[in-house]
């Protein structure tokens, strides 16, 4: 049961504090975090689809 609760709490906290996380990365590295998240999401989605296809 813990293996379901801990990821749910982590996702909830990321969603809750997304603006602060994004602002921190923008100030620290001068990069928009939204672009990085989109690229990572598309890459993971492509890998999953490729694994399901082959």
C-alpha positions as CSV (number, residue, x, y, z in Angstrom):
1,X,0.0,0.0,0.0
2,X,2.9,2.3,0.7
3,X,4.2,1.9,-2.8
4,X,1.0,3.6,-4.1
5,X,0.8,6.3,-1.4
6,X,4.3,7.7,-1.7
7,X,4.3,8.3,-5.5
8,X,0.8,9.9,-5.1
9,X,2.1,12.3,-2.4
10,X,5.2,13.1,-4.5
11,X,3.0,13.9,-7.5
12,X,0.6,16.0,-5.4
13,X,3.5,18.0,-4.0
14,X,5.0,18.6,-7.4
15,X,1.7,19.8,-8.7
16,X,1.1,22.0,-5.6
17,X,4.5,23.7,-5.8
18,X,5.1,23.7,-9.6
19,X,5.3,27.5,-9.8
20,X,8.0,27.7,-7.2
21,X,10.0,24.8,-8.7
22,X,9.8,26.4,-12.1
23,X,10.8,29.7,-10.8
24,X,13.8,28.2,-9.0
25,X,15.1,26.4,-12.1
26,X,14.6,29.6,-14.2
27,X,16.6,31.7,-11.8
28,X,19.3,29.0,-11.3
29,X,19.8,27.7,-14.8
30,X,18.0,30.4,-17.0
31,X,15.9,27.7,-18.7
32,X,12.2,27.2,-18.9
33,X,11.3,24.0,-17.1
34,X,8.2,23.5,-19.2
35,X,10.3,22.8,-22.3
36,X,12.4,20.2,-20.4
37,X,9.3,18.5,-19.1
38,X,7.7,18.3,-22.5
39,X,10.8,16.8,-24.1
40,X,11.2,14.2,-21.3
41,X,7.5,13.3,-21.6
42,X,7.7,12.9,-25.3
43,X,10.9,10.8,-25.0
44,X,9.3,8.5,-22.4
45,X,6.1,8.2,-24.5
46,X,8.2,7.3,-27.6
47,X,10.1,4.6,-25.7
48,X,6.9,3.1,-24.3
49,X,5.3,3.0,-27.7
50,X,8.4,1.5,-29.2
51,X,8.6,-1.2,-26.6
52,X,4.9,-2.0,-27.0
53,X,5.2,-2.1,-30.8
54,X,8.3,-4.4,-30.9
